[in-house]
């Protein structure tokens, strides 16, 4: 459920950045960070689905599942770090980011 909430938040942040347009100071970095975050979230979701379909009782599958789990864990960590930057440079509703 947290992944869905983060996915919705990133979509909302992407919408806000696109609404402010290229005049926004951090437009390009935020677009890149949000796109990477969305991509990594989708990849993690696909990895979770693939892991759910593997049978854990076979040794060969256990090794594959361990590798997939490690990749998913790294992607989740990277996604968290990216979202820290998105929040730090994001569009706040204070109006301070707009050109006067």
N, CA, C and O atoms as a MOPAC input file, in Angstrom:
PM7 MOZYME 1SCF
protein

 N      0.81800 1    -1.19000 1     0.00000 1
 C      0.00000 1     0.00000 1     0.00000 1
 C      0.86800 1     1.26200 1     0.00000 1
 O      0.50600 1     2.27100 1    -0.60500 1
 N      2.00300 1     1.19700 1     0.67600 1
 C      2.88300 1     2.36700 1     0.68200 1
 C      3.43600 1     2.64400 1    -0.70800 1
 O      3.63200 1     3.79900 1    -1.08400 1
 N      3.68500 1     1.58700 1    -1.47000 1
 C      4.18300 1     1.76300 1    -2.82300 1
 C      3.13500 1     2.45200 1    -3.68600 1
 O      3.46900 1     3.30200 1    -4.51100 1
 N      1.86700 1     2.09000 1    -3.50000 1
 C      0.78800 1     2.73600 1    -4.24600 1
 C      0.68300 1     4.20100 1    -3.85400 1
 O      0.49300 1     5.06400 1    -4.71100 1
 N      0.80600 1     4.48400 1    -2.56200 1
 C      0.74800 1     5.87000 1    -2.09200 1
 C      1.90600 1     6.68200 1    -2.67400 1
 O      1.71300 1     7.82600 1    -3.08600 1
 N      3.10200 1     6.10100 1    -2.71000 1
 C      4.25300 1     6.80000 1    -3.26900 1
 C      4.07900 1     7.00500 1    -4.77300 1
 O      4.44700 1     8.05400 1    -5.30200 1
 N      3.53000 1     6.02500 1    -5.45100 1
 C      3.27000 1     6.13800 1    -6.87800 1
 C      2.29400 1     7.28200 1    -7.15400 1
 O      2.50100 1     8.06900 1    -8.07800 1
 N      1.24200 1     7.37300 1    -6.36000 1
 C      0.26400 1     8.45700 1    -6.51900 1
 C      0.89000 1     9.80900 1    -6.19900 1
 O      0.61600 1    10.79800 1    -6.87900 1
 N      1.72400 1     9.85400 1    -5.17500 1
 C      2.39900 1    11.10000 1    -4.81800 1
 C      3.32000 1    11.55900 1    -5.93000 1
 O      3.35200 1    12.74400 1    -6.26400 1
 N      4.07200 1    10.63000 1    -6.50800 1
 C      4.96800 1    10.99500 1    -7.60800 1
 C      4.18900 1    11.47800 1    -8.82100 1
 O      4.61300 1    12.42200 1    -9.48900 1
 N      3.07200 1    10.85600 1    -9.11200 1
 C      2.24500 1    11.30800 1   -10.23000 1
 C      1.72400 1    12.72000 1    -9.96900 1
 O      1.69400 1    13.55300 1   -10.87500 1
 N      1.31900 1    12.98100 1    -8.74400 1
 C      0.84200 1    14.31100 1    -8.36800 1
 C      1.96300 1    15.34500 1    -8.45900 1
 O      1.74700 1    16.46200 1    -8.93000 1
 N      3.15600 1    14.97100 1    -8.00700 1
 C      4.30200 1    15.87600 1    -8.07800 1
 C      4.68200 1    16.15700 1    -9.52900 1
 O      5.03700 1    17.28400 1    -9.87500 1
 N      4.60800 1    15.13500 1   -10.37300 1
 C      4.90200 1    15.31400 1   -11.79400 1
 C      3.91000 1    16.29300 1   -12.41200 1
 O      4.29300 1    17.16900 1   -13.18800 1
 N      2.64900 1    16.14200 1   -12.06700 1
 C      1.62300 1    17.05700 1   -12.56600 1
 C      1.92000 1    18.49500 1   -12.12700 1
 O      1.82500 1    19.42200 1   -12.93100 1
 N      2.27800 1    18.67600 1   -10.86000 1
 C      2.57200 1    20.01800 1   -10.34600 1
 C      3.76800 1    20.63700 1   -11.05000 1
 O      3.74200 1    21.82200 1   -11.38100 1
 N      4.80400 1    19.86500 1   -11.28200 1
 C      6.00100 1    20.38000 1   -11.95800 1
 C      5.66200 1    20.74300 1   -13.40400 1
 O      6.08500 1    21.78600 1   -13.90200 1
 N      4.89900 1    19.88000 1   -14.07100 1
 C      4.53100 1    20.17000 1   -15.45700 1
 C      3.63100 1    21.39700 1   -15.55700 1
 O      3.71400 1    22.15000 1   -16.52800 1
 N      2.78400 1    21.60200 1   -14.57400 1
 C      1.91700 1    22.78800 1   -14.57200 1
 C      2.72200 1    24.07400 1   -14.41700 1
 O      2.36400 1    25.10400 1   -14.98900 1
 N      3.80400 1    24.02100 1   -13.65000 1
 C      4.63800 1    25.21000 1   -13.46500 1
 C      5.52300 1    25.47600 1   -14.67200 1
 O      5.95900 1    26.60600 1   -14.89000 1
 N      5.78400 1    24.45700 1   -15.44200 1
 C      6.50400 1    24.62600 1   -16.69900 1
 C      7.99900 1    24.82000 1   -16.55300 1
 O      8.53600 1    24.82600 1   -15.44600 1
 N      8.66500 1    24.97800 1   -17.69400 1
 C     10.12600 1    25.10300 1   -17.73000 1
 C     10.68400 1    26.32800 1   -17.00900 1
 O     11.88700 1    26.39300 1   -16.75800 1
 N      9.84500 1    27.28900 1   -16.67500 1
 C     10.32300 1    28.47300 1   -15.95700 1
 C     10.70000 1    28.14300 1   -14.51400 1
 O     11.43500 1    28.89200 1   -13.87100 1
 N     10.19300 1    27.02100 1   -14.01300 1
 C     10.51600 1    26.60100 1   -12.64800 1
 C     11.99600 1    26.26400 1   -12.57100 1
 O     12.53600 1    25.59000 1   -13.44800 1
 N     12.64600 1    26.73700 1   -11.51600 1
 C     14.10800 1    26.63900 1   -11.38300 1
 C     14.62400 1    25.19800 1   -11.48900 1
 O     15.64100 1    24.95500 1   -12.13900 1
 N     13.94300 1    24.25600 1   -10.86700 1
 C     14.41500 1    22.86500 1   -10.84200 1
 C     13.57000 1    21.96800 1   -11.73900 1
 O     13.37200 1    20.79300 1   -11.43100 1
 N     13.07900 1    22.50200 1   -12.82600 1
 C     12.17000 1    21.77300 1   -13.71300 1
 C     12.78600 1    20.46900 1   -14.23300 1
 O     12.22100 1    19.39500 1   -14.02700 1
 N     13.91200 1    20.55500 1   -14.88900 1
 C     14.54200 1    19.36800 1   -15.49500 1
 C     14.97300 1    18.34900 1   -14.43800 1
 O     14.65800 1    17.16900 1   -14.58600 1
 N     15.68800 1    18.75800 1   -13.36600 1
 C     16.06400 1    17.75800 1   -12.36100 1
 C     14.85600 1    17.05400 1   -11.74100 1
 O     14.89700 1    15.84700 1   -11.50400 1
 N     13.78500 1    17.80200 1   -11.48000 1
 C     12.60700 1    17.17300 1   -10.89000 1
 C     11.93000 1    16.21400 1   -11.85600 1
 O     11.47100 1    15.14600 1   -11.44900 1
 N     11.86300 1    16.57700 1   -13.11500 1
 C     11.27500 1    15.67200 1   -14.10900 1
 C     12.08200 1    14.37700 1   -14.15700 1
 O     11.51200 1    13.28700 1   -14.19400 1
 N     13.40000 1    14.49800 1   -14.15700 1
 C     14.27000 1    13.31800 1   -14.20400 1
 C     14.10400 1    12.47500 1   -12.93900 1
 O     13.94100 1    11.25800 1   -13.02500 1
 N     14.14200 1    13.11200 1   -11.76400 1
 C     13.99900 1    12.37300 1   -10.50800 1
 C     12.64400 1    11.68200 1   -10.40900 1
 O     12.56400 1    10.52200 1   -10.00400 1
 N     11.59900 1    12.37800 1   -10.77100 1
 C     10.26700 1    11.77600 1   -10.68900 1
 C     10.13400 1    10.63000 1   -11.68500 1
 O      9.56400 1     9.58900 1   -11.35900 1
 N     10.65300 1    10.81000 1   -12.88800 1
 C     10.60100 1     9.73300 1   -13.88600 1
 C     11.38100 1     8.50800 1   -13.41000 1
 O     10.91800 1     7.37700 1   -13.56300 1
 N     12.56200 1     8.73200 1   -12.83300 1
 C     13.35100 1     7.61100 1   -12.30400 1
 C     12.61600 1     6.91700 1   -11.15900 1
 O     12.59500 1     5.68900 1   -11.07800 1
 N     12.02400 1     7.70200 1   -10.29100 1
 C     11.28300 1     7.13000 1    -9.16900 1
 C     10.12600 1     6.26900 1    -9.67100 1
 O      9.92300 1     5.15100 1    -9.19600 1
 N      9.37200 1     6.79600 1   -10.63100 1
 C      8.25900 1     6.02300 1   -11.19200 1
 C      8.75900 1     4.75300 1   -11.87300 1
 O      8.16400 1     3.68700 1   -11.71600 1
 N      9.84100 1     4.86300 1   -12.62200 1
 C     10.41400 1     3.69400 1   -13.29200 1
 C     10.84000 1     2.63600 1   -12.28700 1
 O     10.52000 1     1.45800 1   -12.44900 1
 N     11.56400 1     3.05100 1   -11.24600 1
 C     12.02700 1     2.09800 1   -10.24000 1
 C     10.85700 1     1.46900 1    -9.49000 1
 O     10.90600 1     0.28800 1    -9.14600 1
 N      9.81600 1     2.24100 1    -9.23600 1
 C      8.64800 1     1.68700 1    -8.54900 1
 C      7.96300 1     0.61900 1    -9.40000 1
 O      7.53700 1    -0.41500 1    -8.88700 1
 N      7.86200 1     0.87800 1   -10.69700 1
 C      7.26900 1    -0.11500 1   -11.59500 1
 C      8.15200 1    -1.36700 1   -11.66200 1
 O      7.64600 1    -2.48900 1   -11.63400 1
 N      9.46900 1    -1.17100 1   -11.75100 1
 C     10.38300 1    -2.31800 1   -11.77600 1
 C     10.27900 1    -3.15200 1   -10.50200 1
 O     10.28000 1    -4.38200 1   -10.56400 1
 N     10.19100 1    -2.49600 1    -9.35600 1
 C     10.05500 1    -3.21300 1    -8.08500 1
 C      8.73900 1    -3.98000 1    -8.06400 1
 O      8.69300 1    -5.12300 1    -7.60900 1
 N      7.67900 1    -3.36400 1    -8.54900 1
 C      6.38700 1    -4.04800 1    -8.61700 1
 C      6.44300 1    -5.28500 1    -9.49600 1
 O      5.89500 1    -6.32900 1    -9.14300 1
 N      7.10600 1    -5.16800 1   -10.64400 1
 C      7.26300 1    -6.32200 1   -11.54000 1
 C      8.09600 1    -7.41000 1   -10.87100 1
 O      7.77300 1    -8.59300 1   -10.97300 1
 N      9.17000 1    -7.01100 1   -10.18400 1
 C      9.99300 1    -7.99500 1    -9.47400 1
 C      9.18300 1    -8.72200 1    -8.40100 1
 O      9.31500 1    -9.93500 1    -8.24100 1
 N      8.34600 1    -7.98700 1    -7.66500 1
 C      7.51200 1    -8.61600 1    -6.63900 1
 C      6.53300 1    -9.60600 1    -7.25600 1
 O      6.30500 1   -10.68400 1    -6.70600 1
 N      5.95900 1    -9.24500 1    -8.39000 1
 C      5.03300 1   -10.16300 1    -9.06800 1
 C      5.77000 1   -11.40800 1    -9.54000 1
 O      5.28000 1   -12.52500 1    -9.37500 1
 N      6.95000 1   -11.21500 1   -10.12900 1
 C      7.73800 1   -12.36800 1   -10.58600 1
 C      8.16000 1   -13.25600 1    -9.41500 1
 O      8.15200 1   -14.48200 1    -9.52900 1
 N      8.52800 1   -12.63700 1    -8.29000 1
 C      8.93600 1   -13.42500 1    -7.11600 1
 C      7.76200 1   -14.22000 1    -6.55700 1
 O      7.94600 1   -15.32600 1    -6.05000 1
 N      6.57100 1   -13.66600 1    -6.64700 1
 C      5.38900 1   -14.35300 1    -6.10700 1
 C      5.04400 1   -15.60100 1    -6.91200 1
 O      4.40700 1   -16.51800 1    -6.39400 1
 N      5.46100 1   -15.64200 1    -8.17600 1
 C      5.13800 1   -16.78700 1    -9.03200 1
 C      6.19400 1   -17.88700 1    -9.00900 1
 O      5.99900 1   -18.94100 1    -9.61400 1
 N      7.30200 1   -17.65800 1    -8.32400 1
 C      8.35500 1   -18.68000 1    -8.23500 1
 C      8.09700 1   -19.58700 1    -7.03300 1
 O      7.62300 1   -19.14200 1    -5.98800 1
 N      8.41300 1   -20.83100 1    -7.20200 1
 C      8.27000 1   -21.80600 1    -6.12000 1
 C      9.53400 1   -21.77900 1    -5.26300 1
 O     10.63700 1   -22.00100 1    -5.76300 1
 N      9.36800 1   -21.51000 1    -3.97800 1
 C     10.49400 1   -21.34900 1    -3.05800 1
 C     11.15100 1   -22.67200 1    -2.69100 1
 O     12.29400 1   -22.67900 1    -2.23200 1
 N     10.47000 1   -23.77200 1    -2.87900 1
 C     10.97400 1   -25.07700 1    -2.43600 1
 C     12.10600 1   -25.62900 1    -3.29200 1
 O     12.78900 1   -26.56000 1    -2.86700 1
 N     12.32200 1   -25.08500 1    -4.48100 1
 C     13.40000 1   -25.56800 1    -5.34300 1
 C     14.65100 1   -24.71900 1    -5.14100 1
 O     14.58300 1   -23.49100 1    -5.07600 1
 N     15.80200 1   -25.40200 1    -5.04400 1
 C     17.06300 1   -24.70600 1    -4.76700 1
 C     17.41000 1   -23.69600 1    -5.86100 1
 O     17.89500 1   -22.60500 1    -5.56400 1
 N     17.16800 1   -24.05000 1    -7.11200 1
 C     17.46900 1   -23.14500 1    -8.21900 1
 C     16.62400 1   -21.88000 1    -8.09900 1
 O     17.11800 1   -20.77400 1    -8.31900 1
 N     15.36200 1   -22.04500 1    -7.75200 1
 C     14.48800 1   -20.88700 1    -7.59300 1
 C     14.89300 1   -20.03900 1    -6.39400 1
 O     14.77000 1   -18.81500 1    -6.42200 1
 N     15.37700 1   -20.69700 1    -5.34000 1
 C     15.79500 1   -19.94500 1    -4.15600 1
 C     16.90700 1   -18.96600 1    -4.48700 1
 O     16.90100 1   -17.82400 1    -4.02800 1
 N     17.86600 1   -19.42400 1    -5.29000 1
 C     18.97300 1   -18.54100 1    -5.67900 1
 C     18.45700 1   -17.37300 1    -6.52400 1
 O     18.86600 1   -16.23000 1    -6.31900 1
 N     17.56000 1   -17.65700 1    -7.47500 1
 C     16.99000 1   -16.60200 1    -8.30500 1
 C     16.17400 1   -15.64300 1    -7.46100 1
 O     16.25400 1   -14.42900 1    -7.64400 1
 N     15.38600 1   -16.18400 1    -6.53300 1
 C     14.56700 1   -15.33800 1    -5.67300 1
 C     15.42100 1   -14.44800 1    -4.78200 1
 O     15.07700 1   -13.29300 1    -4.52900 1
 N     16.53700 1   -14.99300 1    -4.30900 1
 C     17.43200 1   -14.19100 1    -3.47100 1
 C     18.01400 1   -13.02200 1    -4.26500 1
 O     18.08700 1   -11.90000 1    -3.76400 1
 N     18.42900 1   -13.29300 1    -5.50900 1
 C     18.97200 1   -12.23200 1    -6.35300 1
 C     17.89800 1   -11.19400 1    -6.67500 1
 O     18.15400 1    -9.99100 1    -6.62900 1
 N     16.70000 1   -11.66600 1    -7.00000 1
 C     15.60700 1   -10.74500 1    -7.30300 1
 C     15.25000 1    -9.90100 1    -6.08200 1
 O     14.97200 1    -8.70800 1    -6.20600 1
 N     15.26000 1   -10.51900 1    -4.91400 1
 C     14.96900 1    -9.78800 1    -3.68900 1
 C     16.03400 1    -8.73400 1    -3.40900 1
 O     15.71500 1    -7.62300 1    -2.98600 1
 N     17.29900 1    -9.08000 1    -3.64400 1
 C     18.38400 1    -8.11500 1    -3.45100 1
 C     18.25700 1    -6.93400 1    -4.41500 1
 O     18.46200 1    -5.78500 1    -4.02500 1
 N     17.92000 1    -7.21900 1    -5.66800 1
 C     17.73800 1    -6.15100 1    -6.65300 1
 C     16.56300 1    -5.26000 1    -6.24000 1
 O     16.65200 1    -4.03400 1    -6.30900 1
 N     15.47000 1    -5.88200 1    -5.81400 1
 C     14.29800 1    -5.10800 1    -5.37300 1
 C     14.64300 1    -4.23200 1    -4.17500 1
 O     14.20700 1    -3.08300 1    -4.10300 1
 N     15.41600 1    -4.76100 1    -3.24200 1
 C     15.80600 1    -3.99800 1    -2.05700 1
 C     16.65600 1    -2.79400 1    -2.44200 1
 O     16.45100 1    -1.70000 1    -1.91600 1
 N     17.59700 1    -2.98000 1    -3.34200 1
 C     18.44500 1    -1.87100 1    -3.80000 1
 C     17.60300 1    -0.82500 1    -4.52300 1
 O     17.79500 1     0.37400 1    -4.31900 1
 N     16.67000 1    -1.27200 1    -5.37000 1
 C     15.81000 1    -0.32900 1    -6.08700 1
 C     14.91600 1     0.45500 1    -5.13000 1
 O     14.67600 1     1.64500 1    -5.33700 1
 N     14.42600 1    -0.20000 1    -4.09600 1
 C     13.60800 1     0.50400 1    -3.09600 1
 C     14.44400 1     1.54900 1    -2.37800 1
 O     13.97700 1     2.66600 1    -2.15500 1
 N     15.67100 1     1.20700 1    -2.01500 1
 C     16.55600 1     2.17500 1    -1.34900 1
 C     16.83100 1     3.37400 1    -2.24800 1
 O     16.75800 1     4.51900 1    -1.80300 1
 N     17.14400 1     3.11000 1    -3.51100 1
 C     17.41200 1     4.19200 1    -4.45800 1
 C     16.16700 1     5.06300 1    -4.62500 1
 O     16.26900 1     6.28700 1    -4.70500 1
 N     14.99800 1     4.43500 1    -4.67700 1
 C     13.74500 1     5.17100 1    -4.80200 1
 C     13.52600 1     6.08600 1    -3.60700 1
 O     13.07400 1     7.22000 1    -3.76600 1
 N     13.84000 1     5.60400 1    -2.42100 1
 C     13.70100 1     6.43000 1    -1.21800 1
 C     14.63800 1     7.63600 1    -1.29300 1
 O     14.22900 1     8.75700 1    -0.99100 1
 N     15.86900 1     7.41700 1    -1.68600 1
 C     16.83100 1     8.51900 1    -1.79200 1
 C     16.37100 1     9.52400 1    -2.84600 1
 O     16.42600 1    10.73200 1    -2.61400 1
 N     15.92400 1     9.04000 1    -3.98700 1
 C     15.43100 1     9.92700 1    -5.04200 1
 C     14.26200 1    10.75800 1    -4.53200 1
 O     14.17400 1    11.95300 1    -4.81300 1
 N     13.36400 1    10.12400 1    -3.78200 1
 C     12.19700 1    10.85200 1    -3.28700 1
 C     12.55300 1    11.87100 1    -2.21700 1
 O     11.82200 1    12.84300 1    -2.02500 1
 N     13.64400 1    11.67100 1    -1.52900 1
 C     14.13700 1    12.70500 1    -0.61000 1
 C     14.53100 1    13.94800 1    -1.41200 1
 O     14.21800 1    15.07000 1    -1.01500 1
 N     15.21500 1    13.74800 1    -2.53700 1
 C     15.58600 1    14.88000 1    -3.38700 1
 C     14.36700 1    15.52300 1    -4.02600 1
 O     14.31300 1    16.74600 1    -4.16000 1
 N     13.38900 1    14.71700 1    -4.42200 1
 C     12.16300 1    15.27000 1    -4.99500 1
 C     11.47000 1    16.17300 1    -3.97900 1
 O     11.00400 1    17.26100 1    -4.31700 1
 N     11.41000 1    15.71500 1    -2.74800 1
 C     10.78700 1    16.51700 1    -1.70400 1
 C     11.58200 1    17.78500 1    -1.42600 1
 O     11.00300 1    18.85100 1    -1.21700 1
 N     12.89600 1    17.67300 1    -1.42100 1
 C     13.74000 1    18.83300 1    -1.12600 1
 C     13.64900 1    19.89800 1    -2.20300 1
 O     13.64100 1    21.08900 1    -1.89200 1
 N     13.57900 1    19.49000 1    -3.47000 1
 C     13.55800 1    20.44700 1    -4.57400 1
 C     12.17000 1    20.63300 1    -5.16400 1
 O     12.01200 1    21.35900 1    -6.14500 1
 N     11.17600 1    19.99800 1    -4.59400 1
 C      9.84300 1    19.96900 1    -5.17100 1
 C      9.10400 1    21.28400 1    -5.14200 1
 O      9.54600 1    22.28000 1    -4.57000 1
 N      7.96400 1    21.23800 1    -5.78400 1
 C      7.09300 1    22.40100 1    -5.88100 1
 C      6.24200 1    22.44900 1    -4.62200 1
 O      5.38800 1    21.59100 1    -4.40200 1
 N      6.48400 1    23.45900 1    -3.80100 1
 C      5.66600 1    23.67000 1    -2.62000 1
 C      4.56500 1    24.66300 1    -2.95300 1
 O      4.67400 1    25.42300 1    -3.91500 1
 N      3.53200 1    24.65400 1    -2.17500 1
 C      2.39400 1    25.52200 1    -2.44800 1
 C      2.50900 1    26.87100 1    -1.74900 1
 O      1.49700 1    27.53500 1    -1.52900 1
 N      3.71900 1    27.28600 1    -1.39800 1
 C      3.90800 1    28.55100 1    -0.69400 1
 C      3.91900 1    29.73200 1    -1.64200 1
 O      3.69800 1    30.86600 1    -1.22000 1
 N      4.17300 1    29.48400 1    -2.91200 1
 C      4.25300 1    30.57700 1    -3.87800 1
 C      5.64000 1    31.18400 1    -3.95600 1
 O      5.86200 1    32.08400 1    -4.76600 1
 N      6.57900 1    30.72800 1    -3.14700 1
 C      7.93000 1    31.28100 1    -3.14300 1
 C      8.72500 1    30.88900 1    -4.36900 1
 O      9.70200 1    31.55800 1    -4.70800 1
 N      8.33200 1    29.82400 1    -5.04000 1
 C      9.07800 1    29.33000 1    -6.19300 1
 C      8.71400 1    30.03200 1    -7.49700 1
 O      9.40600 1    29.88600 1    -8.50400 1
 N      7.63500 1    30.78500 1    -7.46800 1
 C      7.18300 1    31.44000 1    -8.69200 1
 C      7.99900 1    32.69200 1    -8.96800 1
 O      8.45600 1    33.36900 1    -8.04700 1
 N      8.17600 1    32.98900 1   -10.25800 1
 C      8.88000 1    34.21500 1   -10.63700 1
 C      7.97200 1    35.39700 1   -10.37100 1
 O      6.77900 1    35.34400 1   -10.67000 1
 N      8.51600 1    36.44700 1    -9.82200 1
 C      7.75100 1    37.67000 1    -9.51800 1
 C      7.80500 1    38.61600 1   -10.68400 1
 O      7.22400 1    39.70000 1   -10.62700 1

